[in-house]
Amino acid sequence: MTGGKLMQLERLLLHLKLDGWCVVEDVIPANQIKHVRQSVEAAVAEHRNPAAPSGIGHLPGMINFDQSFAPFLADENFLALVGAMLGHHPRISFTTGTINYPGNERGGWHADWPFNQNNAGHIPAPYPDATVHLTTLWMLAPFTEENGGTLLVPGSHRSPNNPTGDNGVNPLAPYPTE
């Protein structure tokens, strides 16, 4: 890894450590994003979970229906970050295509698997202060309040609980620092 890439990795790791999230730029080259987005949209439209809430396209097992994004899961900068967090042999536990359509109602505050206390299989709270899972969001279109971009609470990755585990935060109310 070159000096510049190593410095970028160190910045991303610091951001993850402090805030619990970071943006890895240019994993999918700009000239390929439109193709990947259209391919994902088509797969979700054709195979979406009919039980998904209104305003959301949801396709569990996405990689079984569309592999347009698969080569980018092996991007060296992305894997360097994942490897630094989880070790040299990380595994992809699942892929889900989720599209928040315009006009979609805002969802409640929650933690993703394996920390969501509403899932049958979950790590019970209080959580250990250790990295055991990474959730990645692939931004194939701009994230805005108007189009249903994902909201997050910086630093919440260090909390021993989350709104699904009755941590005192109303999951349906705006977050106090929002």
DORO-37541 format. One line per 10 residues: number of its first residue (from 1); their letters; for each residue y, x negated, z of N, C-alpha, C. Coordinates in steps of 0.05 Angstrom, whole numbers, plus 5000, padded with zeros to 4 digits. Atoms other than C-alpha are relative to their C-alpha. Layout:
# residues N
NUM = A = Y/X/Z/Y/X/Z/Y/X/Z | ... $
***
This chain:
# residues 178
1 = MTGGKLMQLE = 4977/4983/5000/5000/5000/5000/5025/4982/5000 | 4976/5016/5003/5068/4972/4980/5018/5004/5024 | 4981/4998/4978/5124/4960/5030/5015/5026/5001 | 4986/4974/5002/5163/5021/5006/4983/5023/5008 | 5018/4977/4994/5103/5067/5009/4992/5000/5030 | 5007/5002/4972/5085/5041/5078/5023/5010/5018 | 4977/4989/4985/5156/5055/5104/5001/5030/4998 | 5000/4971/5004/5152/5125/5074/4978/5013/5017 | 5022/4990/4983/5085/5136/5108/5008/5000/5029 | 4992/5002/4972/5113/5113/5174/5021/5022/5007 $
11 = RLLLHLKLDG = 4980/4979/4995/5172/5162/5167/4987/5027/5002 | 5014/4975/5000/5125/5219/5151/4984/5003/5026 | 5015/4999/4975/5081/5202/5211/5017/5005/5024 | 4981/4995/4978/5141/5200/5257/5009/5029/5000 | 4991/4971/5003/5164/5268/5231/4977/5018/5010 | 5022/4984/4990/5094/5296/5244/4997/4998/5030 | 5003/5004/4971/5091/5266/5313/5021/5015/5016 | 4978/4987/4985/5159/5293/5334/5002/5030/4995 | 4995/4972/5007/5164/5359/5296/4975/5016/4993 | 5025/4985/5006/5093/5376/5276/4997/5007/4970 $
21 = WCVVEDVIPA = 5001/4994/5029/5108/5380/5201/5015/4979/4985 | 4985/5018/5018/5133/5339/5143/4996/5010/4971 | 5003/4993/5028/5142/5346/5068/4992/4974/4985 | 5009/5022/5017/5103/5299/5023/5009/5007/4972 | 4988/4994/5026/5143/5297/4959/4982/4991/4977 | 5011/5008/5026/5117/5294/4888/4970/4995/4999 | 5030/5002/5001/5042/5301/4902/4991/5012/4973 | 5005/4989/5027/5039/5346/4841/5024/4993/4983 | 4977/5007/5017/5081/5317/4785/5015/5024/4990 | 4982/4977/5008/5140/5361/4765/4991/5013/4975 $
31 = NQIKHVRQSV = 5008/4988/5026/5113/5370/4695/4973/5015/5001 | 5025/4986/4997/5048/5399/4722/5001/5024/5020 | 4998/4979/4980/5073/5446/4776/4998/5028/4988 | 5001/4973/5012/5084/5505/4730/4972/5008/4992 | 5028/4994/5007/5013/5501/4703/4983/5006/5024 | 5015/4995/4975/4983/5496/4773/5008/5027/5012 | 4991/4975/4989/5026/5553/4798/4989/5024/4985 | 5010/4978/5016/5007/5598/4740/4970/5004/5003 | 5029/4999/4997/4933/5581/4748/4993/5012/5027 | 5005/4989/4973/4935/5596/4823/5007/5030/5000 $
41 = EAAVAEHRNP = 4992/4972/5001/4973/5661/4811/4980/5017/4985 | 5020/4985/5015/4922/5683/4759/4974/5004/5016 | 5024/4998/4984/4863/5667/4805/5003/5020/5023 | 4995/4982/4978/4895/5704/4864/5001/5029/4990 | 4998/4973/5011/4911/5764/4820/4973/5012/4993 | 5026/4991/5008/4840/5768/4794/4980/5004/5023 | 5021/5001/4979/4801/5754/4858/5011/5006/5028 | 4987/4997/4974/4849/5772/4915/4983/5017/5019 | 5013/4984/4979/4822/5800/4980/5014/5027/5000 | 4988/4974/5000/4833/5875/4974/5009/5010/5028 $
51 = AAPSGIGHLP = 4992/4992/4973/4840/5880/5050/5025/4985/5009 | 4976/5015/4992/4900/5833/5050/5023/5019/5005 | 4976/4982/4996/4965/5863/5077/5016/5004/4975 | 4982/4994/5023/5012/5895/5027/5021/4978/4997 | 4980/5020/5006/5058/5845/4994/4990/4971/5001 | 5012/5026/4998/5010/5787/5001/4977/4998/4981 | 5024/5006/5016/4962/5758/4950/4984/4980/5017 | 5016/5017/4981/4906/5726/4992/4972/4996/4988 | 5026/5007/5012/4845/5690/4964/4986/4978/5016 | 5016/5020/4986/4798/5655/5013/4982/4986/4980 $
61 = GMINFDQSFA = 5017/5015/5018/4756/5601/4981/5012/4994/4973 | 4984/5003/5025/4810/5588/4929/4987/4980/4981 | 5010/5022/5017/4778/5524/4903/4975/5009/4984 | 5023/4989/5014/4716/5565/4882/5009/5015/4975 | 4990/4984/5023/4760/5605/4833/5019/4985/4982 | 4980/5016/5016/4811/5553/4810/5001/4972/5010 | 5000/5028/4993/4808/5478/4810/5025/4985/4990 | 4976/5014/5012/4877/5464/4779/5014/4982/5020 | 4987/5017/4980/4902/5435/4845/4981/4979/5012 | 5020/5018/4988/4838/5397/4862/5006/4970/4997 $
71 = PFLADENFLA = 4994/5029/5002/4858/5329/4833/5022/4990/5019 | 4978/5009/4983/4920/5328/4876/4992/4998/5030 | 5011/5003/4973/4879/5334/4940/4993/4971/5005 | 5007/5028/4997/4861/5261/4926/5024/4982/4994 | 4976/5017/5003/4933/5237/4917/5001/4978/5021 | 5001/5023/4981/4938/5168/4949/5020/5003/5023 | 4980/4997/4979/5002/5183/4988/4992/5022/5019 | 5010/4978/4983/4974/5249/5013/4977/4991/5017 | 5023/5009/4985/4908/5218/5033/5006/4979/5020 | 4991/5020/4981/4943/5160/5067/5010/5014/5026 $
81 = LVGAMLGHHP = 4989/4985/4977/4979/5210/5112/4977/5014/5015 | 5023/4986/4987/4916/5251/5125/4982/4980/5014 | 5017/5021/4988/4876/5188/5139/5013/4989/5025 | 4987/5011/4976/4928/5162/5188/4999/5020/5023 | 5002/4980/4979/4924/5228/5226/4972/5006/5009 | 5027/4990/4994/4850/5244/5222/4978/4978/4997 | 5021/5021/5005/4814/5178/5205/4993/4998/4971 | 5006/5007/5028/4782/5152/5142/4982/5019/4986 | 5019/4981/5013/4733/5209/5128/5008/5029/5006 | 4993/4972/4995/4772/5274/5132/4985/5019/4982 $
91 = RISFTTGTIN = 5014/4980/5016/4741/5338/5107/5019/5024/4996 | 4985/4976/5006/4773/5398/5074/4982/5023/5010 | 5017/4978/4988/4748/5457/5116/5003/5026/4985 | 4997/4976/5016/4776/5512/5072/5025/4998/4983 | 4976/4997/5017/4825/5528/5016/5005/5030/4997 | 4993/4972/5002/4862/5593/5013/5025/5002/4982 | 4977/4994/5016/4909/5619/4960/5015/5023/5013 | 4984/4979/4988/4964/5658/4994/5027/5000/4986 | 4974/4996/5014/5024/5685/4956/5015/5022/5015 | 4982/4980/4988/5080/5720/4994/5018/5011/4978 $
101 = YPGNERGGWH = 4984/4989/5021/5110/5767/4943/5027/5009/5010 | 4973/4991/4992/5184/5786/4944/4998/5028/5013 | 5001/4975/4986/5196/5843/4993/4979/5002/5021 | 5021/5000/4980/5136/5824/5036/5013/5000/5028 | 4990/5000/4972/5148/5840/5109/4993/4975/5014 | 5004/5024/4984/5155/5782/5155/4976/5003/5018 | 5023/4999/4982/5091/5765/5192/5007/4991/5028 | 4995/5008/4972/5085/5750/5266/4996/4970/5004 | 5004/5028/4992/5089/5682/5298/4971/4996/5008 | 5028/5005/4994/5020/5651/5303/4994/4970/4996 $
111 = ADWPFNQNNA = 5010/5026/5007/4981/5587/5299/4977/5005/4980 | 5022/4998/5019/4933/5575/5241/4974/4992/5014 | 5025/5008/4990/4859/5564/5251/5000/4969/5004 | 5018/4989/4980/4829/5533/5295/5014/5008/5026 | 4986/4995/4976/4884/5549/5345/5008/5029/5004 | 4993/4972/4998/4896/5623/5331/4980/5014/5018 | 5018/4989/4980/4867/5658/5391/4988/5027/4992 | 5011/4975/5010/4854/5721/5350/4976/4995/4982 | 5023/5006/5017/4801/5686/5307/4975/4997/5017 | 5025/5002/4985/4729/5690/5329/4994/4971/5007 $
121 = GHIPAPYPDA = 5005/5029/4996/4721/5614/5321/5027/4987/5005 | 4975/5013/4994/4779/5579/5356/4997/4981/5023 | 4998/5018/4976/4797/5524/5405/5015/5016/5021 | 4986/4984/4979/4813/5560/5470/5024/4984/5011 | 4976/5012/4986/4882/5547/5501/4993/4996/5029 | 4980/5018/5010/4906/5505/5533/4987/4979/4982 | 5010/5019/5020/4899/5456/5475/5003/4972/5010 | 4996/5028/4994/4888/5382/5483/5022/4989/4983 | 4979/5013/5016/4944/5337/5459/4987/4979/4982 | 5014/5017/5020/4904/5309/5401/5000/5014/4973 $
131 = TVHLTTLWML = 5000/4988/5027/4904/5319/5326/4971/5005/4993 | 5027/4993/5008/4841/5356/5306/5000/5015/4973 | 4999/4984/5025/4865/5395/5245/5028/4997/4988 | 4975/4999/5015/4920/5393/5192/5000/5024/4982 | 4997/4979/5019/4944/5453/5154/5020/4990/4979 | 4981/5007/5021/4976/5439/5087/5009/5024/4984 | 4989/4979/5017/5021/5485/5048/5009/4986/4974 | 4993/5012/5026/5029/5470/4974/5022/5018/4988 | 4976/4985/5009/5099/5493/4953/5001/4999/4970 | 5001/4999/5029/5089/5513/4881/5024/5015/4989 $
141 = APFTEENGGT = 4974/4987/5007/5155/5552/4881/5018/4995/5024 | 4981/5004/4978/5218/5545/4923/4994/5019/5023 | 5003/4984/4976/5210/5570/4995/5028/5009/5009 | 4974/4990/4991/5268/5615/5013/4995/5025/5018 | 5002/4975/4984/5280/5672/5062/4995/5024/4983 | 5002/4977/5019/5286/5719/5003/4972/5003/4988 | 5026/4997/5014/5219/5702/4972/4976/4996/5018 | 5023/5000/4981/5176/5697/5035/4991/4972/5008 | 5007/5027/4992/5178/5623/5051/4990/4999/5029 | 5012/5003/4974/5139/5600/5112/5020/4990/5021 $
151 = LLVPGSHRSP = 4983/5009/4978/5176/5593/5178/4982/4985/5020 | 5015/5015/4980/5155/5543/5231/5019/4993/5023 | 4984/5008/4977/5178/5521/5300/4995/4970/5005 | 5004/5028/4996/5189/5446/5303/4993/4994/5029 | 5009/5008/4974/5153/5415/5362/4979/5018/5012 | 5019/4981/4988/5107/5474/5374/4971/4989/4999 | 5027/5012/5001/5047/5430/5356/4993/4987/5027 | 5005/5012/4974/5054/5400/5426/4997/5021/5022 | 5003/4979/4980/5051/5467/5462/4971/5004/5006 | 5028/4995/4992/4987/5482/5501/4990/5028/4992 $
161 = NNPTGDNGVN = 5008/4973/5008/4987/5553/5473/5018/5009/4978 | 4984/4989/5022/5018/5598/5419/5002/5030/5004 | 4997/4971/4996/5039/5671/5411/4975/5016/4999 | 5025/4984/5000/4968/5693/5396/4985/4996/5027 | 5012/5004/4974/4949/5666/5465/5018/5008/5023 | 4982/4989/4980/5004/5702/5502/5015/4977/5015 | 4985/5022/4989/5049/5642/5512/5028/5008/5009 | 4973/4991/4992/5110/5685/5528/5019/5004/4977 | 4983/4996/5024/5138/5686/5457/4991/5026/4986 | 5006/4975/5014/5141/5755/5425/4994/4993/4971 $
171 = PLAPYPTE = 5006/5008/5027/5104/5744/5359/5015/5016/4978 | 4986/4983/5020/5144/5799/5324/5030/4997/5000 | 4971/5004/4998/5214/5777/5346/5008/4974/4987 | 4990/5026/5009/5257/5723/5314/4998/4979/5022 | 5001/5022/4980/5248/5656/5349/5028/4994/5010 | 4973/5003/4988/5306/5641/5397/5017/4978/4985 | 4985/5021/5013/5326/5577/5359/5001/5003/4969 | 5002/4995/5028/5316/5607/5290/5027/5001/4987 $
***
